[in-house]
Amino acid sequence: MNLNPSIAHHLTPSPTLHINEQVRARWAAGETVYHFGFGESRFSVHPRLQAALAANAHRKAYPPVQGVPELREAIAAHDSRWLGISCAAEQIIVGPGSKSLIYILQMALAGDLILPIPSWVSYAPQANLLGKPVHFVSAAAEDGYQMTIENLDAVVQGISTGQKLLILNTPSNPTGQMLTAELLIELADYCRAHQVFIISDEIYGEVPHGLQPHLSPSRFYPEGTIVVGGMSKHLSLGGWRLGRAIIPEALSEKLMPALLSIASEIWSSPSAPIQYAALTAYVGDSEVQAYVEKCTAIHAARTQHIWSWLDEIGIQVAQPQGGFYMMPNFNRWREPLAEIGVHTSEDLAGHLLDKYQLAFLPGTAFGTDPADLSLRLATSFIDMETTEAADRILDAWHGSKNPEAFMEDHHPQTAAALRQLQRFISSVKGSL
Ligand SMILES: Cc1ncc(COP(=O)(O)O)c(C=O)c1O
């Protein structure tokens, strides 16, 4: 048997799965590991959504490729409201997760892919599978990895294809940063002038921390921005595999038939019971909405607690504004780290796992330079390894009045992990 030679060399195991396997093997051997490597919202499926799924289990016919009309209507109304844009059901396509939709968008749209560094682990591998050239826009850890128009332009100038694609992710996995109105205004002008279409991955848009509002690039560049997202994060429904894309009216006539044609040849449509159950989430059920707000407040409290703790002990890390990630950087301790054999972010992740039982993903998984000592820290898993543990945390949350007491009283693993990190920083500082 031979694998398809045009993709075989791109088939490396995902770094996220790799770290999970390592952690599980250590847990199975009875070792303690504090897992900051795994990003998945752990809360239960809301009872109303469970009931809706059970009530729709009898639906066995293939749904339309674009998605069931009632669901697309509900999504369009929901998205128009929360994104502050105007979109209609005809502009919505649902798919098995937003990841699959990003893949077929990359397949359907001509042009090289531009990715700001750091960017989520799957965008570049998807482009590689499609034979689409990828260009990375660099950014500095000291600036919180914010992309600038100058750096974007330096990359665009080197691309010979007319049309180009830029994938943005706000709030970001890995940094938790949101794009600002100032940058989005500049970006809209730039993209319009340079034939750049944006795929805007807003899967964490409904998990804001209340520090600044979620802003979609589609507000500023409606004709050239395709918004993607789904139910995996704010509703903790990654396993339901339901995502949606909003195709701008200006592109719809050509792009929607192309997407429907590709989807019909690959997955036909997401499962019918899931689509009907999703209606309960998108019609604005007040109980489900309150639950989303509670889960979001807890993600925010946990993430902000960990961030301020890191910040206090002198680790360079931009304050996250949404989602459940941040990207600490250790470049300021480059010399003492080199003395203990840590030269790259992969060395650093390996050292912290071996010596301090702390699991992180290295920045390289998100495209950063190996010598840039950055790690991706996920806050969604620790102290919530099981759904039961996550539900105990939900029960313990009594509003955001005293998040510090909530963290102290109900997060023993987080406290132990942060002590381990403190020990590591003290040892690095001690060798200065
Ligand atoms: C940035 C980002 N985009 C997309 C996805 C995929 O989401 P979905 O479950 O909708 O495929 C994830 C999941 O981890 C993610 O972190």
The ligand as an SDF file (V2000), in Angstrom:
LIG
                    3D

 16 16  0  0  0  0  0  0  0  0999 V2000
   -9.3720   28.5420   16.7500 C   0  0  0  0  0  0  0  0  0  0  0  0
  -10.2400   27.3590   16.5150 C   0  0  0  0  0  0  0  0  0  0  0  0
  -10.9550   27.3120   15.3720 N   0  0  0  0  0  0  0  0  0  0  0  0
  -11.7350   26.2450   15.0850 C   0  0  0  0  0  0  0  0  0  0  0  0
  -11.8340   25.1790   15.9630 C   0  0  0  0  0  0  0  0  0  0  0  0
  -12.6740   24.0050   15.5640 C   0  0  0  0  0  0  0  0  0  0  0  0
  -13.9600   24.1020   16.0290 O   0  0  0  0  0  0  0  0  0  0  0  0
  -15.1040   23.1190   15.5610 P   0  0  0  0  0  0  0  0  0  0  0  0
  -15.3750   22.2280   16.7220 O   0  0  0  0  0  0  0  0  0  0  0  0
  -16.2700   24.0180   15.2300 O   0  0  0  0  0  0  0  0  0  0  0  0
  -14.6390   22.3680   14.3530 O   0  0  0  0  0  0  0  0  0  0  0  0
  -11.1260   25.2010   17.1690 C   0  0  0  0  0  0  0  0  0  0  0  0
  -11.1770   24.0510   18.0840 C   0  0  0  0  0  0  0  0  0  0  0  0
  -10.3510   23.8130   18.9230 O   0  0  0  0  0  0  0  0  0  0  0  0
  -10.3010   26.3120   17.4540 C   0  0  0  0  0  0  0  0  0  0  0  0
   -9.5830   26.3970   18.5900 O   0  0  0  0  0  0  0  0  0  0  0  0
  1  2  1  0
  2  3  1  0
  2 15  2  0
  3  4  2  0
  4  5  1  0
  5  6  1  0
  5 12  2  0
  6  7  1  0
  7  8  1  0
  8  9  2  0
  8 10  1  0
  8 11  1  0
 12 13  1  0
 12 15  1  0
 13 14  2  0
 15 16  1  0
M  END
$$$$
